[in-house]
Amino acid sequence: MEKDFNWPGWELEKNTYGKDFDLKARERMIEGSQMVSSLVNKYKEKLGKNILEIGPFFNPLITPEKFPEKNIFYWENDNHVLKWIAKKYKNSMPIYCDLNKIEGNSLLKLKLETQKEFKRFEEKEEKFDSVVISHVFNY
């Protein structure tokens, strides 16, 4: 199966990130997430209603198509990805999260943004039933 690794804002021919995001690194990211995907599928019925995926990049494992009737949140630190997710998955909640520094002011901002999105879903309790960490194996 042919995969498109030429992602918006992360074009291969203009790769300014070096080996961290060259073709081999992108392949490792996807391969690693596919390992997690099999576990997500195995426990799909037990994930609950409010699901958070951290680091979905351009290949989220938790999507509205695969998980209808679920509240899906994404924490991601790349604005190109956030815009892409918001456009592709209209009923999801993409939230900026500096995945390299979750502390102090960045943690407070993340908490406030997440609380705001819970209110959009009209949830009484602000808690995740499941958290999936996906495209971080490259690091």
ABEGO torsion letter per residue (X at the ends): XBBBABBBGABAAABAAEAAABAAAAAAAAAAAAAAAAAAAAAAAAAEABBBBBGAEABBABBAAABBGBBBBBBBABAAAAAAAAAABAABBBBBBBAABBBEAAAAAAAAAAAAAAAAAGBABBBBABBBBBBAAAX
